[in-house]
């Protein structure tokens, strides 16, 4: 674009806003949607050429996010999903449709992988690790074998900001995990969890 274009600075700032607030991508006015879609098409094509990644239709992937998917650690992203800036995603990951991964989330699939079902919402600074170190005292932790059981998160689950989820956890459909919680065990459907370690404090079906 020519340097004298009066809209250049506006467009750069608009891109910056979208990187951190991707839900605005689907609310763009027609004149902005044209350049934004072209921008995303170019970046997503580049990403799929460089990494073992499949990206569905009508997605937004921030160029300021960090996605790594070497052979054997594939990332699959469903339709209408987004990944915001400063997130770090390392496969294997299977991300469903209409999934929101907000800024500064970290997901590492270990060997067994992480599954985010349709309509999962990850608030900022969510951390999910599908692996763990051994902790025997006869050798340093970094020298011990790493295990990986995998993490599964069901449909329409809302994970609050600054939540940590450890390897082996299964969160059933429609659960809610409160801000700053640490999830160390399985979560039943519709449960509202809070605390460290996370405990059930309510049932979503009882909320208005």
N, C-alpha and C positions, 0 to 999 in steps of 0.2 A: 504494500500500500504506500502511495507517495507520502513523503514526510510532511508535506504541507496540508495533508488532509485534516481538517479541523475536528473530525470525529475520532482521530487516532487515539488521543489520550483518553477520551471517553470510553472507547472500545477496550483499551488495555485495563482500565479500572473495572469495567463491566466483567471482563474475563476474570479478574482477580476476585471480584465478588462471587462469581459463579463457582470458583475453585473452593470457596469456604461455605457457600450456601447453595449447593447444587439444585435444591428443590425449585429455585427460581428459573432454572433452565426450561422447565415445562410451562412457565408463565410468561415467557418472552413475547414481546410484540412481534408481528410478522417481519418487520424490517431488521430486527435484531436476531430473529430465529435463523435467518438465512446464513449470516456469517458464523453464528454459533454452531449450527449443524455442520457446516463445512469444517470448522475448527475441530470439532469432535470426531468427525469422520476421518480426517487426516491423522489425528493422534491415535485413535483406536486402531486404525490400519497399521500404523507404525508399531504399536504395542504388540499386536498379534503376529507381526513379522519377527519381532525380537524375542518374544517369550512364548511359552506353550500356554496360550490363553485363548479362550473362546468368549466373545462378548455378544450378547443378544441384541435385540432391536431396541432402539430408542433409549439407550443408556447414556449416562454422563460419567466419564472417568477423568478426574482432575489430572492434568499433566504434572501437578505438584505432589501427587501421590506416588508411592513407590511399590510397584507390583513386580514380584519375582516368581517365575514359574519355569524352572528348568525341567528337562525330561524326567518323567516320573513324579513330578510335583505340579500337576496341571491346575490351572485356575479356570473355572467355568462360571460365567456371570449371566444370569437370566435377563429377560426383557424388562425394561423400564426400571432398572436399578441404578444406583449411583454410588461412587466412591469419592469422598471429598479429599481436600488437600492434606498433606502431611501424614496420611495414613500409610502404614506399611503392611502389605499383604504378601505372604509367602505360602505357596501351595504345599500340599494339595488342598484346594478350597472348592466347594460346590455351593455357589450363591444362587438363590432362587430368583423368582420374579418380584419386582416391586420392593426390593431390599434397599435400605438406606444405611450406608456406612459413612458416618459423619467424620469430621476432621480429627486427626491425631489418634485414630484407632490403630491397634496393632493386632494382626491375626497371623499366627504361625501354625500351619497344619501339621507340623511334625512329619511322621510317616503315615499315620492312620487318617489324618485329614480332619477338616472342619466342614460341617454342613450348616448353612443358614437357609432355612426353608422360606417359602414365599412370605413377603410382607414383614419380615423381621426388621426392626429398627435398632440400630446401634448408635447411641448418643456418643458425643465426643469423649475421647480418651478411654474407650472400652479396650480391654486387653484380653485376648483369648489365646491360650497356648495349649496345643494338643501334644505336648510332650513334657517329660519330667526327668530329672536326674536322680540317680541313686544317691543314697546318703550314708553309706557305710563309713565307718571311721578308719578303716585300714588303708584308705587311699583318698587322695584329693577328690572333691566332687567332680571337677572337670574331667578326671580320668575314668569315671565310672560310666557304665552303659546307660544310654538314654532310652527310656521306654516311651511308647506312644499308643494310647488307647483310642484317641479321637474325641471330638466334641460334636454333639448334635443339638441344634436349636430349632424348635418346632415353629409352626406357622403363627404369624401375627404375635410374635413375642417382642416385647419392648425392653431393651436393656438400657438402663439409665447411665448417666455420665460417670466416668471414673470407676466402672465396674471391672472386676477381674474374674475370669472364669478359668478354672484349671482343667488339666487333662482328665478325660474319662467322664466328664459331666454330660448328662442328657437332660435338656430342658424341654418339657412337653409344650404343646400348643397353648397359645393365649396367656402365657405367664407374663409377669412383669417383675423386673429386677430393679430395686431402688438404687438411687445414686450412692456411690462409694461402697456398695456391697461386694463381698468376695464369695463367689459360688464354688463350694468344694464338694457338693453332693448333688444328686439328681433332684429335679424340681418337677412337681406334678402340674398337670394342666390347670390353668386359671389361677395358680398361686401367685400372690404378691409377696415378694421376698425383700428382706432388708437386713443389713448388719454384716458383721465379720466374725465368724462365718455366717453366711446368709441363713435366715430363719423365716418361716412363713408367718406373716403378720395379718394377712387378710385374703379374701377370695374375690377375684375380679368380678365374678357374677353378682356379687352383692353391691358393687359400685354403680352409681347412677351416671 
